[in-house]
Amino acid sequence: MLKGTKLYSILFNKCPRCQEGSFFITNTAYDLRRFDKMHHRCSHCDLRFEPEPGFFFGAMYVSYAFYVAFIISTFVLFNVLLSVDLTYYLIGLIPALVLLTPFFFRLARRTWINFFVDYQPTQTKIPT
């Protein structure tokens, strides 16, 4: 149902162009030795995942937006709707943000590259 959308590529660690090859080497964000390791090229369509040096600096802004959205939504949930004391909320928020760092890092990079690369299912690697 999601196949062919940018959301599919972002959520399932797939190449934004062909949605066949994997973007990161591991599928889990919590392999802490390799959570940030990306393939250089897509194994299916040969798309370069880092088109130029410094390409993913923009992903920092996307990551910041994810953190802000998380903080605001959890604040509304816990403090406004559930009336949890602000001190307890802040004590729980800091470890949650630390634990979510690898997840948001990877999510931000996949989101950033999807801003610039369109889905082209017929694009395949040319045999050499």
Secondary structure, 3 states (H helix, E strand, C coil): CCCCCHHHHHHCCECCCCCCCECECCCCCCCCCCCCCECCECCCCCCECCCCCCHHHHHHHHHHHHHHHHHHHHHHHHHHHCCCCHHHHHHHHHHHHHHHHHHHHHHHHHHHHHHHCCCCCCCCCCCC
